[in-house]
Amino acid sequence: MFGCQAAYLHGRLVLVLAAKEEPWNGLMVCTSREYHSALVAEYPGLQPHPVLPKWLYLTQSSNEFEEMAQQIVVQTLKNDRRIGVEPGGGKRKQPSSSSIKKRGADRKTFD
């Protein structure tokens, strides 16, 4: 995954480890926004990732990185349902019939 190491557990993408330039140097916790406040309250070093804000991020430059990362991994192994996302994301929205007609009218055919 983008040159990072992705961890899957219990059928979900749970953690991503990155060792590049910021903001790709730390631990990304794959989660939904609905769990952000609870996870940040429990692990204060977490913050929304600046590029992927749907996930939380613990930068490796944090003084508490090793201890907090270890706690997050242990919590993940306990199958904490706040951590992890189903691979493949959501379903694509079907275009409406009016948008299909409009796109068809904009297309030019060449014989």
BELDA-V906417 format. One record per pair of residues at least 24 apart in sequence whose C-alpha atoms are under 10 Angstrom apart, sorted by the first residue. I is the first residue (numbers start at 0). J is the second residue. D is the distance in whole Angstrom. If there is no record, write none. Layout:
i: {I,I}
j: {J,J}
d: {D,D}
//
This chain:
i: {5,6,7,7,7,7,8,8,8,8,8,9,9,9,9,9,9,10,10,10,10,11,11,11,11,11,11,11,12,12,12,12,12,12,13,13,13,13,13,13,13,13,13,13,13,13,14,14,14,14,14,14,14,14,14,15,15,16,16,16,17,17,18,18,21,21,21,21,22,22,22,22,22,22,22,22,23,23,23,23,23,23,23,24,24,24,24,24,25,25,25,25,25,25,25,25,26,26,26,26,26,26,26,26,26,26,27,27,27,27,27,27,27,28,28,28,28,28,28,28,28,28,28,28,28,28,29,29,29,29,29,29,29,29,29,30,30,30,30,30,30,30,30,31,31,31,31,31,32,33,34,34,34,35,35,37,38,38,38,41,41,42,42,42,42,43,44,54,54,54,55}
j: {29,83,83,84,85,86,75,76,78,82,83,75,76,78,80,83,85,83,84,85,86,80,82,83,84,85,86,87,82,83,84,85,86,87,72,75,76,78,79,80,81,82,83,84,85,86,54,55,56,71,72,75,82,83,84,54,56,56,57,59,58,59,58,59,49,58,59,60,48,49,50,51,56,57,58,59,48,49,50,56,57,58,59,56,57,58,59,60,56,57,58,59,60,61,64,68,55,56,57,58,59,64,67,68,71,72,51,54,55,56,57,58,68,53,54,55,56,57,68,71,72,75,81,82,83,84,53,54,55,56,81,82,83,84,85,54,55,80,81,82,83,84,85,55,81,82,83,84,81,81,80,81,82,81,82,81,71,81,82,67,71,67,68,70,71,67,68,82,83,84,82}
d: {10,10,8,9,10,9,8,8,8,10,8,10,9,7,10,9,10,9,9,7,8,10,9,5,5,5,6,10,9,5,5,6,6,10,9,7,10,10,10,10,9,6,4,6,9,10,9,10,10,9,8,9,8,7,10,10,9,10,10,10,9,9,10,8,10,8,9,9,8,7,8,10,9,10,8,10,9,10,9,9,10,8,9,9,9,6,6,8,7,6,4,4,8,9,8,9,8,6,5,6,7,9,10,7,9,10,9,6,6,4,6,8,10,9,6,5,6,8,10,8,10,9,10,7,7,10,8,5,7,9,9,6,5,6,10,5,7,9,6,5,5,6,10,9,7,8,8,7,10,9,10,6,8,9,10,9,9,8,9,10,10,7,9,9,8,9,10,10,10,10,10}
//
